[in-house]
Amino acid sequence: MHQRLASAALIAAVCLLAPARGEVTELDGSTLGPFIAKQAKAGRSVFVDLYAPWCGHCKKLAPTFQELDGMAPNVALARVDATVAANAAAADTFGQFSSYPTLWLFKPGPGGKPAGPEEYTGNYQEAGAMASFLSGSARFRQQQAGAAKAARSARSGAPDTCARE
């Protein structure tokens, strides 16, 4: 009996630590920091989408972000409605962001503490480009260095983000 309870407790702990495949975990101001810390301690990276529910670019990104499942092993996917003051304040403790969507990567650092955020500035419409970024591809980083922001403004004259108010 005790063995079954211990096994059930272990399974529950593992499920809480690692989101199920295909799952994008919705976080808030009280869960963002602990989630990132828990994943880092387990040796996993976290890719966070700071979004605004009213932002068209964010709505367009959502299915692409979901596609990352399976393309980036050992990376937990999470979203935060950054228009909620408490959520934005929690995000601001990690770094400043000025537009929606903002995608941040937190990697496990020394001693199981999270390192980051590292902002993704590549193509928001291609899961493959994001997966290359998440895998740490040196070629991707060379291609993106300095060119991403110029490419964004050149495309149709409109940025791919909404300003943070």
N, C-alpha and C positions, 0 to 999 in steps of 0.2 A: 504494500500500500504506500509506504513512504517513498519507495523507489519510483512509483508512478507519479506521485506528487512532485518529486524532484525533477523527473523527466518533463512533466508538464510545465513546471516553472522555468526550466532551461529553454524549452521551445518558445515559451512566451517571451523570454528575455531576448532571444535571437530575433524573433519577429519584430520586436520593438526597436532593436538596434539597426536592422537592415530592412529598408522598405522592400516590398514585394516587387518582382520584375514588372515593369510596365507602369509602376506607380510613380506619380509625381506628388510628393508630399506637400500639402498646403501648410505653411507655417505662419506664425504671427509673432508679435513682439516678444512674447514670453517663451516661445519655443525655438526661435531662430538660433540664438547662441548655443543653447544646450544641444540642439540637433547637430550643429556643425562640430561642436566639441566631441560628441559621442561618436560621430562618424570618423573624425580624425584619430581618436583613440583606437578605433577598430582598423585603422589603416586605409580608410576610404576617403576619396575626395567628395566634395559636394559642389554641384553646379546649381546656383540660385538665380532664379528669374525674379527681379524686382519689377512688378508690373502695376499698371493702373487699369481697373476694369473698363473704363470708358475709352481707353486708348486703342485706336484702330490697329496700330502696329503691334501692340501686345496681343490683340485678338488673333492677328494673322500669325504671330509667332507660336501661339499655344500648341497647335497640332505638330509643328516642326519640333518643338521642344519635347513633346511626347514621343516622337519618333526616335529619340536618342536612346531609348531603352534597348539594351542589347548591343548597341553600337559602341558604347563606352563602358566596358566592364569596370567594376570597382568604383563607379561614380554614382552617388545618390543624387537624384533630381528633386529640386524643391522650388516652390513658388511662394512669393510674399506679396500681398496687396500693399504696396508701399504708399498708397494714398491715405491709409489709416495712420494717424499721428504716432501711435505707440509702435507700429510696425516700422515706420520710417525712422523713428528715433533709434530703434534697435539696429536697423541697417546702418545708420550713420555712425554707430560705434565701431563699425568695421572699416568704413571709408565713406567719402562723400560721393553722391551720385546726383546727376543733374537732369536726367531724362528717363523716360520709360520707353521701351523696356531697357533695363540694365541687367546684364548677365555677368555674374561673378563666379569665379572658381576658387574654392578653398581646398588646398591640398593638405594631407597630413604632414606636419612638420616634426622637428626634433622632439623627442619625448612624448609623442602622441598628441601634441598641441596643433591646432589648425594654423596653417600659413596662408596668408592672402588677405584680402581678395586680389585676384588677378582678373582684370576686366576683359571680357570677350568683345572684340571690336570688328569681327569678321562678318561674313554674310549671315544674316538672321533668317534667311529663307531656305537654307540648305542644311539638313541634318548632318550630311557628310562632312561639311566644312567644320561644323561644331564638334563632331566626333574627332576629327583630326586635331583640333585645338585641345580637346580633353585628353587625347592620347599623348600629347606633348611632342607632336611631330615637329622636328626642327625645320623641315621644308615649309610647313604651314607658317611657322613663326617668321621665317625669312620673307615669305610672300606677303604677309600681313603687316610687317613692320613699316609704319609710317604711311602705308598706302590706303588703309581702310577708311579713314575719315575723309580723305580726298575723294575716294571712289563713291562714298555715300553722297556727298554734296554734288558730285557730278551727275549722278543718276537722276534724271528728270527734274533736277533743280530742287528737289524736296528731300529733307532729311528722313531717315528711317526711325526717328524717335519723336516722342512728344515731350515738350519741356515740362520739367517738374515745377509745380507752382510753389 
